[in-house]
Amino acid sequence: MKKVLKLNFSLIVLASVFLLNCKSEKKAENYISEINLPENISDFTSRMTEKDTVRITANLTMEYWVRIDELILTKKNNELILQTTIKEDTTFERKFQMRKNTLAELNLKNSNNEFEQHFLTNFRRTKIDPNGDNWIYRIINQNDTLKFYTVGLGDKGGCVRKYYEFMDNYYPNEKEFKPIEVIENEEIE
C-alpha cells in the first residue's frame, strides 16, 4: 500500500512539474506586419521583414483564354525572393483543365524599388469602380488587399502586354512571358 501511495504521489508531482513547465513557456507572439500596402505601394519590398509574405495574383484571363499567375514575395537572409506559379487552361474552352508551371525562385535585385514601380504606375486602377471580375492584380499581405481593375477588353489586353514586359525583365529566358506575335494580313485588292 505504501508503494502505491509513493507511486501515486510521484506521478502527481511529475504531472504537476510537467504542467507547470508547459504553462510557463511563452507562446510565440503573433507577428503583425507593419506594411500598409496603400501607403507603402512604392517601397513595400524594402519594408518587408523575414516574417512578411506578399502575394500578387495576376488575372490575365480574357474571353476564352484563362491564365492566373501567382507571385509570392518573401525575404530570406535579407534577400528578396520571388516565386512564380502560372496556371493556364489549355483547352481555350473555359473547361479549367489547368496546366501548372512553377518557375525557379529568383533573388530579386530591387535596389531602387523597380519591382513596385509597375504597381505604383497602375495604382489609379485601385480606384476604378469594380464591376464584375475585371481585376488584373490582387496584392495581399497580412493586413491589406489591393485590387487593380481594368475597363473593357482593350484595356485588359494592354495591361496583359505590360505585365508580360514587366515579368520578362525578371525571367528573360522564360517563354511564358513572350507575347504571341500577331501577323497582320494585308488587304488584297
VEXZAVO-433191 format. One record per residue (C-alpha): residue in three letters; x, z negated, y. Coordinates in steps of 0.5 Angstrom, whole numbers, padded with zeros to 4 digits, always signed. Example, Ala and Ser with C-alpha at 12.3 -4.5 7.8 and 13.67 -1.06 7.14 Angstrom:
<recs>
ALA+0025-0016-0009;SER+0027-0014-0002;
</recs>
This chain:
<recs>
MET+0000+0000+0000;LYS+0006-0002+0005;LYS+0009+0005+0003;VAL+0002+0009+0005;LEU+0002+0005+0012;LYS+0009+0006+0013;LEU+0008+0014+0012;ASN+0001+0014+0016;PHE+0005+0010+0022;SER+0011+0015+0021;LEU+0006+0021+0021;ILE+0002+0018+0027;VAL+0009+0017+0031;LEU+0011+0024+0029;ALA+0005+0027+0031;SER+0005+0024+0038;VAL+0012+0026+0039;PHE+0010+0033+0038;LEU+0004+0033+0042;LEU+0008+0030+0048;ASN+0013+0035+0048;CYS+0008+0041+0047;LYS+0005+0038+0054;SER+0011+0036+0057;GLU+0014+0043+0057;LYS+0012+0047+0063;LYS+0007+0053+0063;ALA+0010+0059+0065;GLU+0008+0060+0072;ASN+0003+0067+0073;TYR+0007+0072+0077;ILE+0003+0074+0084;SER+0006+0081+0086;GLU+0008+0081+0094;ILE+0007+0088+0094;ASN+0001+0090+0098;LEU+0000+0098+0097;PRO-0004+0100+0103;GLU+0001+0096+0108;ASN+0007+0098+0103;ILE+0006+0105+0101;SER+0012+0108+0105;ASP+0017+0103+0101;PHE+0014+0100+0095;THR+0019+0101+0090;SER+0024+0098+0095;ARG+0020+0092+0095;MET+0019+0091+0087;THR+0022+0086+0083;GLU+0023+0086+0076;LYS+0017+0083+0075;ASP+0013+0088+0078;THR+0010+0095+0075;VAL+0007+0100+0079;ARG+0002+0105+0075;ILE+0001+0112+0078;THR-0004+0116+0075;ALA-0004+0124+0077;ASN-0011+0127+0075;LEU-0009+0134+0075;THR-0016+0137+0072;MET-0019+0143+0075;GLU-0025+0146+0072;TYR-0024+0147+0064;TRP-0016+0145+0065;VAL-0016+0138+0063;ARG-0009+0134+0065;ILE-0007+0127+0066;ASP+0000+0125+0068;GLU+0001+0117+0068;LEU+0008+0115+0072;ILE+0010+0108+0070;LEU+0015+0105+0075;THR+0019+0098+0073;LYS+0025+0095+0075;LYS+0031+0093+0070;ASN+0038+0091+0073;ASN+0036+0092+0080;GLU+0035+0100+0078;LEU+0028+0103+0079;ILE+0026+0106+0072;LEU+0021+0112+0072;GLN+0017+0113+0065;THR+0012+0119+0065;THR+0007+0121+0060;ILE+0003+0127+0060;LYS-0004+0128+0057;GLU-0007+0135+0056;ASP-0013+0138+0053;THR-0010+0144+0049;THR-0017+0147+0048;PHE-0019+0149+0055;GLU-0026+0148+0053;ARG-0026+0140+0055;LYS-0026+0138+0048;PHE-0021+0133+0050;GLN-0016+0134+0044;MET-0010+0132+0048;ARG-0003+0133+0047;LYS+0001+0128+0049;ASN+0008+0128+0051;THR+0012+0122+0053;LEU+0018+0124+0057;ALA+0025+0121+0057;GLU+0026+0115+0062;LEU+0029+0116+0069;ASN+0033+0112+0073;LEU+0031+0114+0080;LYS+0036+0114+0086;ASN+0031+0112+0091;SER+0036+0110+0097;ASN+0031+0113+0102;ASN+0024+0112+0099;GLU+0024+0119+0098;PHE+0019+0118+0092;GLU+0014+0114+0096;GLN+0014+0120+0102;HIS+0010+0124+0097;PHE+0004+0119+0097;LEU+0005+0117+0104;THR+0004+0124+0107;ASN-0002+0124+0103;PHE-0004+0117+0105;ARG-0010+0120+0109;ARG-0013+0122+0103;THR-0015+0115+0101;LYS-0020+0115+0107;ILE-0024+0121+0104;ASP-0031+0119+0102;PRO-0031+0119+0095;ASN-0036+0124+0092;GLY-0035+0124+0084;ASP-0029+0125+0080;ASN-0025+0129+0086;TRP-0019+0124+0086;ILE-0012+0127+0085;TYR-0008+0120+0085;ARG-0009+0113+0083;ILE-0004+0108+0084;ILE-0005+0101+0081;ASN-0001+0095+0082;GLN-0003+0087+0080;ASN-0006+0087+0087;ASP-0009+0093+0089;THR-0011+0100+0087;LEU-0011+0106+0092;LYS-0015+0113+0090;PHE-0013+0119+0093;TYR-0018+0124+0094;THR-0019+0132+0094;VAL-0024+0136+0097;GLY-0026+0142+0093;LEU-0022+0146+0088;GLY-0018+0150+0093;ASP-0015+0143+0096;LYS-0014+0140+0089;GLY-0010+0147+0087;GLY-0006+0146+0093;CYS-0005+0138+0091;VAL-0003+0140+0084;ARG+0002+0145+0086;LYS+0005+0140+0091;TYR+0005+0135+0085;TYR+0009+0140+0081;GLU+0014+0141+0086;PHE+0015+0133+0087;MET+0016+0132+0080;ASP+0020+0138+0079;ASN+0025+0134+0083;TYR+0026+0129+0078;TYR+0025+0133+0072;PRO+0028+0139+0074;ASN+0029+0142+0067;GLU+0022+0140+0064;LYS+0018+0146+0063;GLU+0012+0141+0064;PHE+0013+0142+0072;LYS+0014+0149+0072;PRO+0008+0152+0075;ILE+0005+0158+0072;GLU+0006+0165+0075;VAL+0001+0169+0077;ILE+0001+0176+0077;GLU-0003+0180+0082;ASN-0005+0187+0080;GLU-0005+0192+0086;GLU-0012+0195+0087;ILE-0012+0202+0084;GLU-0015+0208+0089;
</recs>
